[in-house]
Amino acid sequence: KLFTLNQKYPTKEKLKQKREIDLLFGKGKWLTCGNLRVISIDLDKKPQEGLIVENQKVGVSVSKRYFKKAVHRNRIKRQLREVYRLNKSIFTSVFGAHSLSMIFWVNSVMPKDFKSLEENFLSLCKSKK
């Protein structure tokens, strides 16, 4: 096998709870690089009352304003989740092991290919440091 055990995206790492998403939009920090934008809050650095996550939680979102067809939105979301899955260790080291994050695609142009999307993602991670 070529992949490590860390290269999975299990349900426990998916950002789904309304309470966590509301906290993220209320107190999270925004960062934009190229066509990607991320909102994140590190719960190790900024503990929130009554909220403990045992691992990092990540969600992805694509605006209906930019992509009217669900087919296009879903494709970009699938690619964003895959980019996160393959580069999870880099993302975790930058944004924190106990953090909540949401990744957005903020452009009306479809990503050219997976490689360019991955380059955008990696430059977003580098710009945080």
N, CA, C and O atoms as a GROMACS GRO file, in nm:
protein
  516
    1LYS      N    1   0.084  -0.119   0.000
    1LYS     CA    2   0.000   0.000   0.000
    1LYS      C    3   0.088   0.124   0.000
    1LYS      O    4   0.191   0.130   0.066
    2LEU      N    5   0.044   0.223  -0.076
    2LEU     CA    6   0.122   0.345  -0.086
    2LEU      C    7   0.082   0.453   0.013
    2LEU      O    8   0.160   0.544   0.040
    3PHE      N    9  -0.038   0.445   0.068
    3PHE     CA   10  -0.081   0.551   0.158
    3PHE      C   11  -0.064   0.511   0.304
    3PHE      O   12  -0.062   0.393   0.339
    4THR      N   13  -0.051   0.614   0.389
    4THR     CA   14  -0.038   0.589   0.532
    4THR      C   15  -0.176   0.592   0.596
    4THR      O   16  -0.274   0.631   0.533
    5LEU      N   17  -0.182   0.550   0.719
    5LEU     CA   18  -0.309   0.550   0.791
    5LEU      C   19  -0.363   0.690   0.812
    5LEU      O   20  -0.484   0.709   0.828
    6ASN      N   21  -0.273   0.790   0.813
    6ASN     CA   22  -0.314   0.928   0.836
    6ASN      C   23  -0.390   0.987   0.718
    6ASN      O   24  -0.453   1.092   0.732
    7GLN      N   25  -0.385   0.923   0.603
    7GLN     CA   26  -0.446   0.980   0.483
    7GLN      C   27  -0.591   0.938   0.465
    7GLN      O   28  -0.632   0.898   0.356
    8LYS      N   29  -0.667   0.947   0.571
    8LYS     CA   30  -0.808   0.917   0.562
    8LYS      C   31  -0.886   1.042   0.600
    8LYS      O   32  -0.830   1.136   0.656
    9TYR      N   33  -1.013   1.043   0.571
    9TYR     CA   34  -1.101   1.153   0.607
    9TYR      C   35  -1.226   1.094   0.672
    9TYR      O   36  -1.334   1.095   0.613
   10PRO      N   37  -1.210   1.042   0.795
   10PRO     CA   38  -1.322   0.974   0.861
   10PRO      C   39  -1.430   1.072   0.906
   10PRO      O   40  -1.409   1.194   0.909
   11THR      N   41  -1.545   1.020   0.941
   11THR     CA   42  -1.659   1.101   0.982
   11THR      C   43  -1.624   1.190   1.101
   11THR      O   44  -1.674   1.303   1.110
   12LYS      N   45  -1.542   1.142   1.193
   12LYS     CA   46  -1.510   1.222   1.312
   12LYS      C   47  -1.430   1.348   1.278
   12LYS      O   48  -1.418   1.437   1.362
   13GLU      N   49  -1.375   1.356   1.158
   13GLU     CA   50  -1.301   1.475   1.116
   13GLU      C   51  -1.385   1.570   1.033
   13GLU      O   52  -1.335   1.673   0.988
   14LYS      N   53  -1.512   1.537   1.011
   14LYS     CA   54  -1.598   1.621   0.929
   14LYS      C   55  -1.672   1.722   1.016
   14LYS      O   56  -1.730   1.687   1.119
   15LEU      N   57  -1.670   1.844   0.973
   15LEU     CA   58  -1.737   1.952   1.045
   15LEU      C   59  -1.884   1.950   1.006
   15LEU      O   60  -1.919   1.983   0.893
   16LYS      N   61  -1.971   1.911   1.100
   16LYS     CA   62  -2.113   1.896   1.068
   16LYS      C   63  -2.206   1.964   1.168
   16LYS      O   64  -2.314   2.008   1.131
   17GLN      N   65  -2.165   1.974   1.294
   17GLN     CA   66  -2.255   2.024   1.396
   17GLN      C   67  -2.277   2.174   1.382
   17GLN      O   68  -2.183   2.251   1.362
   18LYS      N   69  -2.403   2.215   1.391
   18LYS     CA   70  -2.439   2.355   1.377
   18LYS      C   71  -2.369   2.441   1.482
   18LYS      O   72  -2.326   2.553   1.453
   19ARG      N   73  -2.357   2.390   1.603
   19ARG     CA   74  -2.293   2.463   1.711
   19ARG      C   75  -2.147   2.495   1.679
   19ARG      O   76  -2.099   2.606   1.703
   20GLU      N   77  -2.076   2.396   1.623
   20GLU     CA   78  -1.936   2.416   1.586
   20GLU      C   79  -1.924   2.514   1.470
   20GLU      O   80  -1.834   2.598   1.469
   21ILE      N   81  -2.013   2.503   1.373
   21ILE     CA   82  -2.009   2.594   1.258
   21ILE      C   83  -2.041   2.737   1.300
   21ILE      O   84  -1.977   2.832   1.253
   22ASP      N   85  -2.139   2.754   1.389
   22ASP     CA   86  -2.172   2.887   1.439
   22ASP      C   87  -2.056   2.949   1.515
   22ASP      O   88  -2.027   3.068   1.498
   23LEU      N   89  -1.988   2.870   1.597
   23LEU     CA   90  -1.871   2.918   1.670
   23LEU      C   91  -1.761   2.959   1.572
   23LEU      O   92  -1.695   3.062   1.591
   24LEU      N   93  -1.742   2.879   1.470
   24LEU     CA   94  -1.640   2.908   1.370
   24LEU      C   95  -1.666   3.042   1.302
   24LEU      O   96  -1.574   3.123   1.287
   25PHE      N   97  -1.789   3.066   1.260
   25PHE     CA   98  -1.821   3.192   1.194
   25PHE      C   99  -1.824   3.309   1.292
   25PHE      O  100  -1.804   3.423   1.252
   26GLY      N  101  -1.850   3.280   1.418
   26GLY     CA  102  -1.853   3.386   1.519
   26GLY      C  103  -1.715   3.432   1.562
   26GLY      O  104  -1.692   3.552   1.579
   27LYS      N  105  -1.623   3.338   1.582
   27LYS     CA  106  -1.494   3.371   1.642
   27LYS      C  107  -1.373   3.330   1.559
   27LYS      O  108  -1.260   3.355   1.601
   28GLY      N  109  -1.395   3.269   1.444
   28GLY     CA  110  -1.282   3.221   1.363
   28GLY      C  111  -1.210   3.332   1.289
   28GLY      O  112  -1.264   3.441   1.272
   29LYS      N  113  -1.090   3.303   1.245
   29LYS     CA  114  -1.008   3.397   1.168
   29LYS      C  115  -1.009   3.356   1.021
   29LYS      O  116  -0.998   3.237   0.989
   30TRP      N  117  -1.022   3.455   0.932
   30TRP     CA  118  -1.025   3.431   0.788
   30TRP      C  119  -0.886   3.444   0.729
   30TRP      O  120  -0.805   3.527   0.773
   31LEU      N  121  -0.858   3.363   0.629
   31LEU     CA  122  -0.732   3.371   0.555
   31LEU      C  123  -0.761   3.337   0.410
   31LEU      O  124  -0.825   3.236   0.380
   32THR      N  125  -0.714   3.422   0.318
   32THR     CA  126  -0.738   3.400   0.176
   32THR      C  127  -0.605   3.394   0.103
   32THR      O  128  -0.513   3.471   0.131
   33CYS      N  129  -0.597   3.302   0.010
   33CYS     CA  130  -0.477   3.291  -0.074
   33CYS      C  131  -0.522   3.238  -0.210
   33CYS      O  132  -0.570   3.124  -0.220
   34GLY      N  133  -0.507   3.318  -0.312
   34GLY     CA  134  -0.551   3.275  -0.445
   34GLY      C  135  -0.701   3.257  -0.448
   34GLY      O  136  -0.776   3.347  -0.408
   35ASN      N  137  -0.747   3.143  -0.494
   35ASN     CA  138  -0.890   3.115  -0.504
   35ASN      C  139  -0.945   3.042  -0.384
   35ASN      O  140  -1.063   3.006  -0.381
   36LEU      N  141  -0.862   3.019  -0.284
   36LEU     CA  142  -0.909   2.948  -0.164
   36LEU      C  143  -0.918   3.044  -0.047
   36LEU      O  144  -0.837   3.135  -0.032
   37ARG      N  145  -1.018   3.021   0.036
   37ARG     CA  146  -1.033   3.097   0.159
   37ARG      C  147  -1.063   2.997   0.269
   37ARG      O  148  -1.135   2.899   0.248
   38VAL      N  149  -1.007   3.021   0.386
   38VAL     CA  150  -1.032   2.931   0.498
   38VAL      C  151  -1.068   3.015   0.620
   38VAL      O  152  -1.011   3.121   0.643
   39ILE      N  153  -1.163   2.965   0.697
   39ILE     CA  154  -1.193   3.024   0.828
   39ILE      C  155  -1.159   2.916   0.929
   39ILE      O  156  -1.200   2.800   0.916
   40SER      N  157  -1.083   2.956   1.031
   40SER     CA  158  -1.033   2.856   1.124
   40SER      C  159  -1.026   2.911   1.265
   40SER      O  160  -1.007   3.030   1.286
   41ILE      N  161  -1.041   2.822   1.361
   41ILE     CA  162  -1.020   2.856   1.501
   41ILE      C  163  -0.948   2.740   1.567
   41ILE      O  164  -0.992   2.625   1.559
   42ASP      N  165  -0.836   2.770   1.631
   42ASP     CA  166  -0.757   2.668   1.700
   42ASP      C  167  -0.801   2.663   1.845
   42ASP      O  168  -0.781   2.759   1.919
   43LEU      N  169  -0.861   2.552   1.886
   43LEU     CA  170  -0.916   2.541   2.021
   43LEU      C  171  -0.809   2.517   2.126
   43LEU      O  172  -0.838   2.525   2.245
   44ASP      N  173  -0.684   2.488   2.084
   44ASP     CA  174  -0.574   2.480   2.181
   44ASP      C  175  -0.534   2.621   2.224
   44ASP      O  176  -0.507   2.645   2.341
   45LYS      N  177  -0.530   2.713   2.129
   45LYS     CA  178  -0.489   2.851   2.158
   45LYS      C  179  -0.604   2.934   2.212
   45LYS      O  180  -0.584   3.020   2.298
   46LYS      N  181  -0.726   2.908   2.163
   46LYS     CA  182  -0.844   2.982   2.208
   46LYS      C  183  -0.951   2.885   2.254
   46LYS      O  184  -1.046   2.859   2.180
   47PRO      N  185  -0.939   2.832   2.374
   47PRO     CA  186  -1.040   2.736   2.420
   47PRO      C  187  -1.177   2.803   2.433
   47PRO      O  188  -1.188   2.917   2.479
   48GLN      N  189  -1.280   2.732   2.392
   48GLN     CA  190  -1.417   2.784   2.402
   48GLN      C  191  -1.489   2.704   2.511
   48GLN      O  192  -1.469   2.584   2.526
   49GLU      N  193  -1.573   2.773   2.584
   49GLU     CA  194  -1.642   2.710   2.696
   49GLU      C  195  -1.732   2.595   2.651
   49GLU      O  196  -1.818   2.611   2.564
   50GLY      N  197  -1.708   2.481   2.710
   50GLY     CA  198  -1.793   2.365   2.684
   50GLY      C  199  -1.772   2.298   2.549
   50GLY      O  200  -1.848   2.208   2.514
   51LEU      N  201  -1.670   2.338   2.474
   51LEU     CA  202  -1.648   2.275   2.344
   51LEU      C  203  -1.508   2.213   2.341
   51LEU      O  204  -1.408   2.283   2.350
   52ILE      N  205  -1.504   2.082   2.328
   52ILE     CA  206  -1.378   2.010   2.320
   52ILE      C  207  -1.384   1.920   2.198
   52ILE      O  208  -1.477   1.840   2.184
   53VAL      N  209  -1.286   1.933   2.109
   53VAL     CA  210  -1.278   1.841   1.996
   53VAL      C  211  -1.151   1.760   2.012
   53VAL      O  212  -1.044   1.815   2.041
   54GLU      N  213  -1.162   1.630   1.994
   54GLU     CA  214  -1.045   1.544   2.016
   54GLU      C  215  -0.954   1.541   1.893
   54GLU      O  216  -0.843   1.488   1.900
   55ASN      N  217  -0.998   1.596   1.783
   55ASN     CA  218  -0.916   1.601   1.662
   55ASN      C  219  -0.960   1.720   1.579
   55ASN      O  220  -1.054   1.791   1.614
   56GLN      N  221  -0.890   1.742   1.471
   56GLN     CA  222  -0.923   1.851   1.381
   56GLN      C  223  -1.052   1.820   1.305
   56GLN      O  224  -1.074   1.705   1.265
   57LYS      N  225  -1.136   1.921   1.283
   57LYS     CA  226  -1.257   1.903   1.204
   57LYS      C  227  -1.254   2.002   1.088
   57LYS      O  228  -1.227   2.121   1.106
   58VAL      N  229  -1.283   1.950   0.969
   58VAL     CA  230  -1.276   2.032   0.848
   58VAL      C  231  -1.401   2.012   0.765
   58VAL      O  232  -1.453   1.900   0.753
   59GLY      N  233  -1.450   2.120   0.708
   59GLY     CA  234  -1.562   2.115   0.616
   59GLY      C  235  -1.524   2.192   0.489
   59GLY      O  236  -1.431   2.272   0.491
   60VAL      N  237  -1.596   2.167   0.382
   60VAL     CA  238  -1.572   2.241   0.258
   60VAL      C  239  -1.704   2.300   0.209
   60VAL      O  240  -1.812   2.247   0.235
   61SER      N  241  -1.692   2.412   0.136
   61SER     CA  242  -1.811   2.478   0.087
   61SER      C  243  -1.781   2.548  -0.046
   61SER      O  244  -1.672   2.602  -0.066
   62VAL      N  245  -1.879   2.544  -0.134
   62VAL     CA  246  -1.869   2.613  -0.263
   62VAL      C  247  -1.999   2.689  -0.282
   62VAL      O  248  -2.108   2.633  -0.265
   63SER      N  249  -1.989   2.817  -0.317
   63SER     CA  250  -2.104   2.904  -0.325
   63SER      C  251  -2.193   2.875  -0.446
   63SER      O  252  -2.146   2.851  -0.557
   64LYS      N  253  -2.322   2.880  -0.420
   64LYS     CA  254  -2.419   2.864  -0.528
   64LYS      C  255  -2.419   2.987  -0.619
   64LYS      O  256  -2.464   2.981  -0.734
   65ARG      N  257  -2.369   3.098  -0.566
   65ARG     CA  258  -2.362   3.220  -0.646
   65ARG      C  259  -2.266   3.202  -0.763
   65ARG      O  260  -2.293   3.248  -0.874
   66TYR      N  261  -2.153   3.135  -0.738
   66TYR     CA  262  -2.052   3.115  -0.842
   66TYR      C  263  -2.086   2.998  -0.933
   66TYR      O  264  -2.061   3.003  -1.054
   67PHE      N  265  -2.142   2.891  -0.876
   67PHE     CA  266  -2.171   2.770  -0.953
   67PHE      C  267  -2.317   2.733  -0.936
   67PHE      O  268  -2.356   2.679  -0.832
   68LYS      N  269  -2.396   2.762  -1.036
   68LYS     CA  270  -2.539   2.736  -1.029
   68LYS      C  271  -2.570   2.587  -1.029
   68LYS      O  272  -2.666   2.543  -0.965
   69LYS      N  273  -2.490   2.509  -1.101
   69LYS     CA  274  -2.518   2.365  -1.114
   69LYS      C  275  -2.452   2.286  -1.001
   69LYS      O  276  -2.333   2.302  -0.973
   70ALA      N  277  -2.531   2.200  -0.938
   70ALA     CA  278  -2.482   2.119  -0.827
   70ALA      C  279  -2.368   2.027  -0.870
   70ALA      O  280  -2.280   1.995  -0.791
   71VAL      N  281  -2.370   1.985  -0.996
   71VAL     CA  282  -2.265   1.897  -1.047
   71VAL      C  283  -2.128   1.963  -1.030
   71VAL      O  284  -2.032   1.900  -0.987
   72HIS      N  285  -2.121   2.093  -1.066
   72HIS     CA  286  -1.994   2.166  -1.057
   72HIS      C  287  -1.955   2.191  -0.911
   72HIS      O  288  -1.838   2.176  -0.874
   73ARG      N  289  -2.053   2.228  -0.829
   73ARG     CA  290  -2.023   2.250  -0.686
   73ARG      C  291  -1.972   2.123  -0.622
   73ARG      O  292  -1.873   2.125  -0.548
   74ASN      N  293  -2.039   2.010  -0.650
   74ASN     CA  294  -2.000   1.884  -0.588
   74ASN      C  295  -1.862   1.839  -0.634
   74ASN      O  296  -1.786   1.782  -0.555
   75ARG      N  297  -1.829   1.863  -0.760
   75ARG     CA  298  -1.697   1.826  -0.810
   75ARG      C  299  -1.587   1.902  -0.737
   75ARG      O  300  -1.487   1.844  -0.695
   76ILE      N  301  -1.606   2.033  -0.721
   76ILE     CA  302  -1.506   2.114  -0.651
   76ILE      C  303  -1.495   2.071  -0.505
   76ILE      O  304  -1.385   2.063  -0.450
   77LYS      N  305  -1.609   2.043  -0.442
   77LYS     CA  306  -1.605   1.998  -0.302
   77LYS      C  307  -1.532   1.866  -0.288
   77LYS      O  308  -1.454   1.846  -0.195
   78ARG      N  309  -1.558   1.774  -0.381
   78ARG     CA  310  -1.486   1.645  -0.380
   78ARG      C  311  -1.336   1.667  -0.393
   78ARG      O  312  -1.257   1.605  -0.322
   79GLN      N  313  -1.297   1.756  -0.484
   79GLN     CA  314  -1.155   1.782  -0.504
   79GLN      C  315  -1.093   1.850  -0.382
   79GLN      O  316  -0.980   1.818  -0.345
   80LEU      N  317  -1.165   1.942  -0.319
   80LEU     CA  318  -1.114   2.007  -0.198
   80LEU      C  319  -1.094   1.907  -0.085
   80LEU      O  320  -0.994   1.911  -0.013
   81ARG      N  321  -1.191   1.816  -0.069
   81ARG     CA  322  -1.177   1.714   0.036
   81ARG      C  323  -1.057   1.624   0.007
   81ARG      O  324  -0.985   1.584   0.099
   82GLU      N  325  -1.035   1.591  -0.120
   82GLU     CA  326  -0.922   1.506  -0.157
   82GLU      C  327  -0.788   1.577  -0.134
   82GLU      O  328  -0.693   1.516  -0.086
   83VAL      N  329  -0.782   1.706  -0.167
   83VAL     CA  330  -0.660   1.783  -0.143
   83VAL      C  331  -0.631   1.786   0.007
   83VAL      O  332  -0.517   1.768   0.049
   84TYR      N  333  -0.736   1.809   0.088
   84TYR     CA  334  -0.717   1.808   0.233
   84TYR      C  335  -0.668   1.671   0.280
   84TYR      O  336  -0.574   1.662   0.360
   85ARG      N  337  -0.731   1.566   0.231
   85ARG     CA  338  -0.696   1.430   0.274
   85ARG      C  339  -0.550   1.398   0.244
   85ARG      O  340  -0.480   1.340   0.327
   86LEU      N  341  -0.504   1.436   0.126
   86LEU     CA  342  -0.366   1.404   0.087
   86LEU      C  343  -0.263   1.491   0.158
   86LEU      O  344  -0.149   1.450   0.175
   87ASN      N  345  -0.302   1.611   0.201
   87ASN     CA  346  -0.208   1.704   0.265
   87ASN      C  347  -0.249   1.736   0.408
   87ASN      O  348  -0.223   1.845   0.458
   88LYS      N  349  -0.313   1.639   0.471
   88LYS     CA  350  -0.366   1.660   0.605
   88LYS      C  351  -0.258   1.696   0.707
   88LYS      O  352  -0.280   1.782   0.793
   89SER      N  353  -0.142   1.633   0.699
   89SER     CA  354  -0.037   1.658   0.798
   89SER      C  355   0.011   1.804   0.791
   89SER      O  356   0.038   1.865   0.894
   90ILE      N  357   0.023   1.859   0.672
   90ILE     CA  358   0.064   1.999   0.656
   90ILE      C  359  -0.043   2.091   0.713
   90ILE      O  360  -0.012   2.184   0.788
   91PHE      N  361  -0.168   2.065   0.678
   91PHE     CA  362  -0.280   2.147   0.724
   91PHE      C  363  -0.289   2.144   0.877
   91PHE      O  364  -0.309   2.247   0.941
   92THR      N  365  -0.274   2.026   0.935
   92THR     CA  366  -0.283   2.011   1.080
   92THR      C  367  -0.170   2.086   1.150
   92THR      O  368  -0.193   2.150   1.253
   93SER      N  369  -0.049   2.079   1.096
   93SER     CA  370   0.064   2.148   1.159
   93SER      C  371   0.046   2.299   1.154
   93SER      O  372   0.092   2.369   1.244
   94VAL      N  373  -0.020   2.350   1.052
   94VAL     CA  374  -0.039   2.494   1.038
   94VAL      C  375  -0.158   2.545   1.120
   94VAL      O  376  -0.146   2.644   1.192
   95PHE      N  377  -0.272   2.476   1.109
   95PHE     CA  378  -0.395   2.526   1.171
   95PHE      C  379  -0.424   2.468   1.308
   95PHE      O  380  -0.516   2.513   1.375
   96GLY      N  381  -0.348   2.368   1.351
   96GLY     CA  382  -0.366   2.312   1.485
   96GLY      C  383  -0.434   2.176   1.482
   96GLY      O  384  -0.521   2.151   1.399
   97ALA      N  385  -0.393   2.090   1.576
   97ALA     CA  386  -0.445   1.953   1.580
   97ALA      C  387  -0.586   1.947   1.638
   97ALA      O  388  -0.659   1.851   1.612
   98HIS      N  389  -0.626   2.049   1.715
   98HIS     CA  390  -0.761   2.054   1.772
   98HIS      C  391  -0.828   2.181   1.723
   98HIS      O  392  -0.855   2.273   1.801
   99SER      N  393  -0.854   2.186   1.596
   99SER     CA  394  -0.911   2.308   1.538
   99SER      C  395  -1.036   2.277   1.458
   99SER      O  396  -1.062   2.163   1.420
  100LEU      N  397  -1.112   2.383   1.432
  100LEU     CA  398  -1.227   2.376   1.344
  100LEU      C  399  -1.193   2.462   1.222
  100LEU      O  400  -1.148   2.575   1.238
  101SER      N  401  -1.213   2.410   1.102
  101SER     CA  402  -1.182   2.485   0.981
  101SER      C  403  -1.287   2.460   0.874
  101SER      O  404  -1.347   2.352   0.868
  102MET      N  405  -1.307   2.560   0.790
  102MET     CA  406  -1.395   2.546   0.675
  102MET      C  407  -1.321   2.605   0.555
  102MET      O  408  -1.272   2.718   0.561
  103ILE      N  409  -1.313   2.527   0.447
  103ILE     CA  410  -1.242   2.569   0.327
  103ILE      C  411  -1.344   2.608   0.221
  103ILE      O  412  -1.440   2.536   0.196
  104PHE      N  413  -1.321   2.724   0.157
  104PHE     CA  414  -1.411   2.774   0.054
  104PHE      C  415  -1.336   2.793  -0.078
  104PHE      O  416  -1.217   2.824  -0.078
  105TRP      N  417  -1.407   2.774  -0.187
  105TRP     CA  418  -1.355   2.808  -0.320
  105TRP      C  419  -1.421   2.941  -0.355
  105TRP      O  420  -1.544   2.948  -0.363
  106VAL      N  421  -1.341   3.047  -0.376
  106VAL     CA  422  -1.398   3.180  -0.395
  106VAL      C  423  -1.367   3.236  -0.534
  106VAL      O  424  -1.304   3.340  -0.547
  107ASN      N  425  -1.412   3.167  -0.635
  107ASN     CA  426  -1.392   3.214  -0.771
  107ASN      C  427  -1.500   3.149  -0.857
  107ASN      O  428  -1.544   3.038  -0.830
  108SER      N  429  -1.541   3.218  -0.961
  108SER     CA  430  -1.645   3.163  -1.047
  108SER      C  431  -1.588   3.074  -1.156
  108SER      O  432  -1.662   3.018  -1.237
  109VAL      N  433  -1.456   3.059  -1.159
  109VAL     CA  434  -1.389   2.975  -1.259
  109VAL      C  435  -1.360   2.838  -1.198
  109VAL      O  436  -1.308   2.829  -1.086
  110MET      N  437  -1.394   2.733  -1.270
  110MET     CA  438  -1.363   2.597  -1.224
  110MET      C  439  -1.212   2.582  -1.210
  110MET      O  440  -1.137   2.638  -1.290
  111PRO      N  441  -1.164   2.508  -1.109
  111PRO     CA  442  -1.020   2.484  -1.099
  111PRO      C  443  -0.973   2.414  -1.227
  111PRO      O  444  -1.037   2.323  -1.277
  112LYS      N  445  -0.857   2.461  -1.277
  112LYS     CA  446  -0.807   2.408  -1.404
  112LYS      C  447  -0.787   2.258  -1.396
  112LYS      O  448  -0.835   2.184  -1.482
  113ASP      N  449  -0.717   2.214  -1.293
  113ASP     CA  450  -0.698   2.072  -1.271
  113ASP      C  451  -0.668   2.049  -1.124
  113ASP      O  452  -0.653   2.144  -1.047
  114PHE      N  453  -0.658   1.924  -1.086
  114PHE     CA  454  -0.635   1.890  -0.945
  114PHE      C  455  -0.501   1.946  -0.895
  114PHE      O  456  -0.492   1.991  -0.781
  115LYS      N  457  -0.399   1.942  -0.981
  115LYS     CA  458  -0.266   1.989  -0.943
  115LYS      C  459  -0.268   2.137  -0.905
  115LYS      O  460  -0.207   2.176  -0.806
  116SER      N  461  -0.338   2.219  -0.984
  116SER     CA  462  -0.343   2.362  -0.954
  116SER      C  463  -0.421   2.387  -0.824
  116SER      O  464  -0.387   2.478  -0.747
  117LEU      N  465  -0.523   2.308  -0.800
  117LEU     CA  466  -0.599   2.318  -0.675
  117LEU      C  467  -0.510   2.284  -0.555
  117LEU      O  468  -0.514   2.350  -0.452
  118GLU      N  469  -0.429   2.180  -0.572
  118GLU     CA  470  -0.337   2.141  -0.465
  118GLU      C  471  -0.232   2.248  -0.440
  118GLU      O  472  -0.196   2.274  -0.325
  119GLU      N  473  -0.182   2.311  -0.546
  119GLU     CA  474  -0.084   2.420  -0.530
  119GLU      C  475  -0.146   2.537  -0.455
  119GLU      O  476  -0.081   2.597  -0.369
  120ASN      N  477  -0.271   2.570  -0.489
  120ASN     CA  478  -0.343   2.676  -0.416
  120ASN      C  479  -0.354   2.642  -0.268
  120ASN      O  480  -0.330   2.727  -0.182
  121PHE      N  481  -0.388   2.518  -0.239
  121PHE     CA  482  -0.405   2.471  -0.101
  121PHE      C  483  -0.273   2.481  -0.024
  121PHE      O  484  -0.270   2.527   0.090
  122LEU      N  485  -0.164   2.437  -0.086
  122LEU     CA  486  -0.034   2.440  -0.020
  122LEU      C  487   0.014   2.583   0.002
  122LEU      O  488   0.076   2.613   0.104
  123SER      N  489  -0.013   2.673  -0.093
  123SER     CA  490   0.028   2.813  -0.075
  123SER      C  491  -0.056   2.879   0.034
  123SER      O  492  -0.008   2.968   0.104
  124LEU      N  493  -0.182   2.836   0.048
  124LEU     CA  494  -0.267   2.885   0.158
  124LEU      C  495  -0.206   2.844   0.292
  124LEU      O  496  -0.200   2.924   0.386
  125CYS      N  497  -0.163   2.719   0.300
  125CYS     CA  498  -0.101   2.670   0.425
  125CYS      C  499   0.029   2.745   0.455
  125CYS      O  500   0.056   2.778   0.570
  126LYS      N  501   0.108   2.772   0.352
  126LYS     CA  502   0.236   2.843   0.374
  126LYS      C  503   0.212   2.987   0.417
  126LYS      O  504   0.289   3.042   0.497
  127SER      N  505   0.107   3.050   0.364
  127SER     CA  506   0.083   3.191   0.396
  127SER      C  507   0.040   3.211   0.542
  127SER      O  508   0.051   3.322   0.594
  128LYS      N  509  -0.009   3.106   0.608
  128LYS     CA  510  -0.050   3.114   0.748
  128LYS      C  511   0.072   3.125   0.841
  128LYS      O  512   0.066   3.192   0.944
  129LYS      N  513   0.180   3.058   0.803
  129LYS     CA  514   0.300   3.059   0.889
  129LYS      C  515   0.361   3.194   0.889
  129LYS      O  516   0.462   3.216   0.956
   0.00000   0.00000   0.00000
